[in-house]
């Protein structure tokens, strides 16, 4: 069931890395759902740690 939850989330959002999947699978199902829901609400800049500079005019 944990694998199904993670795979469904990946199909709806973005692929997760191997280490992240291992860490999630070690948790209870309700914890997995909570973590994935929080991740889905994060903007891409927060998720990937990238920010593009806006040129000042």
N, C-alpha and C positions, 0 to 999 in steps of 0.2 A: 504494500500500500504506500509506503514512503517513496518508493521509486516512481510510482504512478503520479503521486502529487508533484514531485520534482519535475518529471518529464512533461506533465501538463502545463506547469508554470513556464518551463523553458519554451514550449510551443507558443504560448501566449505573449511572452516577453522577449527574453534573450537567453542564449546558452550560458550555462554556468560552468566554471572550471572544475576539474577533477577533485581538487582539494576541497572546494566549497561544497561539492556534492557529498564527499565523505563526511565532512563536519555536520552537514544537515542530517544525513542518515543516522548519525549517532544520537540524534535528539528524538524526543517524542513527537508524534504526528501533530499535536496541537502547537508545539513549539515551531515545527517546520512551517506550518501554515502562517503563524504569526510573523516569523522572520521573512518569509517570501512576500507577505503582504506589505511589510515595511520597505523591502527592497523595490517593490513595484511602484511605490510612491516617491522614491528618490529620483531627482532629476539626473539626467545622464552625466552631468558635470560631477556630481557627487559620487556616482557609481564608479566612474572610470578615472577620477582624479585628474581630469583634463579641463583646462579653462583656456579659452582663446582670448587674447588681449583685444580690447576694443580701442582702436586708434582715437586719440583725442583731437578734435578739430577746433 
